[in-house]
Amino acid sequence: MTRQRYLFCYLMVAPALVLVVALGLYPMLASIRMSFLQYDLMLIPTQGTPFVGLRNYQTLLANPNFVQALVNTLAFVLVAVGGVVTLGLLVAQILSREFRGRGTIRTLVLISWFIPPVVAAGIWIWMFQPERSPINEILRGLGLMHSDIRFLTNSDWTLGPLSIPFFAISVVRIWSGLPFVITFSMAGLQSIPGEVYEAAEMDGAGSVQRFFYVTLPMLRPVLTVLITLLAIGGIGHFELNYIMTGGGPKGLTNILAVMAYQFAYSQYRFDLAAATSNIILVLTGIIGFLYVRQQIRER
Amino acid sequence: MAQRISRRDFCRLTGTLAAGTILAGCAQPTQAPAAPQPAAATAPTAAAAPASGATAAPADAAAAFKAKRFPGTKISFWTQSYGDSTVWQRDYLEAMAAEFKKESDVDIEFQIVPWANANQTWLTVAQGGAAPDGADMYWLYSNAAIGGGKYGPMQMDEYRNTLFADLWDRNVEGPMKDGIWQGKFYGPVWRGDIRPMLYRTDLLEAEGLKKGPDTWEEVTAMAKQLTKRDKDGNVTQWGFTFSNALPLQQMLPWLWQAGGEYMTADGKTATIDTPEMRQTLQWMFDLIHTHKVTPPDLMEKSFNADELFQAGKIAIMGQVSNNVGVTLERDFPQLTGKWDMQIPCKGAKTRASYFGAGYLAPLYGTKNPEAVARWIEFLTRDANMQKVIEYTGYVTPNKSVMASPYWTDRPWKKVAGDTMQYAHPSQHPSPAWTTMVANDAGAVIFDLFYNTLVKKNSIEDEIKTAQQRAQGAMDKIKLP
């Protein structure tokens, strides 16, 4: 009987396991293996795919464009995750209050969740088109500036990885990630008992103090999961950067996932693409490891 | 009774799965069995005669070939989408397939390949991924080289003098070369993308100009005259941009006009370090940065020359895809009478227009190469080519179609037809060309143009670097 029950359990999880293994684990292991081979499509017919050890990783690290993409990837994660969590928490706080039209505003805020990244990128490319940008139109109309901002192409001003195109794409990434953070945060906020706020208020805590000494600590478990998920997603992010700028101008918005794609499909260097992907894997693995370690410690 | 899976059992299960996966991942890739060769491949192969020099087979042999039927045969055919994919499949492909079935008994199963995934799809096919029996493809040289005679496009030289004996008389020779690789016939080129010059007549007339520039010198002079700035110095109207195409498709025709090439005709030597390349880069640099009459963002992905042209913010585009004319007529009636086309201007040496081509071919792995060849022959008959070209709006090497009212009923269409005589194939002899001219950072030619025209690096230094890198890329492939 016990054996039958085990079998039943295995059968129930088997479809999911098969999918994870076929679509997740196997490609991952194949990619790891490929990163140690010479896998240049132009050379395969004559040389095959010989083992080259760490040569692909050495090639990457010697490439300044790769280093720039690595720094950009981390900077995007910091700015985009930081921005979306801060803004999301703020909006969630407001939307958790009772006020007229709350339902409508909640719906409106969630709209960007339903817009596919490709469509979102198209909309924002139009918004950022210097000569036709409504943002430029408004700023010029208000007399705040006299020349158009080239949101996606200006490379004149840079500060480390920061630049105007970097911030333009960050804005879009924050905008597209906002509904997820708001939903998560609102769920977390609703789980905080009202009595805790009442007690804090009786102790003389103002709204800012209540936020920092009640809300934030009680949201910590939710925020930890949220930030972990966003950081992992952010490191592997591809669509918006690829569609909006392709990594330009001058590599200012290039990130690892875009670079991996360029290695594979523009240069036919699947070995370098695999090595780049594995660096993404390592970075996300570190975040996952830190998260799991913290969870274990908290138990 | 135990209700839970014990930790030990769980570990045993996951361990088994992990070990199995690792073993599978580490296994040597299984060599695919040799793809079946066309039946006729075992027969003596026709000599690889030049495209135009193919001698016609006896008419009765060709007729017998064309009369053959294939009852119960089903072939798969992949094609990119031209316009609405549903309409393309329903109104054109399936209608053609129904007609073909009447004379051959062959059923055709279609699959549409979105343009966004087309490069990846053909690359996967050329590496041994899932492939149809036949397809509408492009970039023959690279995909044939990657396939190495096992995968990807399959040569059909043996049908050259039977099924396709009259193809060379019915088509313009130059563009047809895009379907021939190392002397072998892979398939007929059916569509082309030719690039005449496009300009805003209203903006030119406002400056007293009646037509677009005919030489590089005139381009510079007119672009200066047509560029307008507001009181703050912002450009409100650009005089000139090279093209509306992908970055390197914008750039390369000007090198060809200067008399340059980036590799030799045998595909073995890079020819980037040449006076023609210097002259081209310097001329382009001057338009962008010295005279400031060409948008500096033209190599960036978000740059949209079409939108600027439609909004009257660019006066002249040096080369545009011929189907821009169709788009302007259909979607921008308010611009009627405000634009015109002319043949590309003459550079330091010659006129040249970018010409991208699409060809039809069987693929390695097909079990029905004869049926596929028949289907391709059917599609490329004059009457059927007329239908597909009227549907897609592309130019074609087919002489009859280009002489038909469809391609001659408007002045701009005649210009597109006239531009065909200046067509320069986009493909280059070394299969490495697609990696060299990819439109991303890291590709040799992209980096050369980007680093000089956008980053403003020294032309001399960048040319030296590009020459070395290009030679390295080309040396990977040993051509006979």
Interface residues (C-beta under 8 A of the other chain):
Chain A: M1 T2 R5 Y6 C9 Y10 L17 V21 L25 Y26 L29 A30 I32 R33 D40 L41 M42 L43 I44 P45 T46 T49 N65 I125 F128 Q129 E131 R132 H146 S147 D148 R150 L152 T153 I243 M244 T245 G246 G247 G248 P249 K250 G251 N254 Q262 F263 Y265 S266 Q267 Y268
Chain B: M1 A2 Q3 I5 D9 L13 L17 A18 T21 I22 A24 G25 C26 P29 N119 Q120 L123 A126 Q127 A145 I146 G148 D232 G233 N234 P296 D297 M299 E300 K301 S302 F303 N304 E307 L308 A311 K313 P431 A432 T434 T435 A438 N439 D440 A441 G442 A443 V454 K455 A473 K476 I477 K478
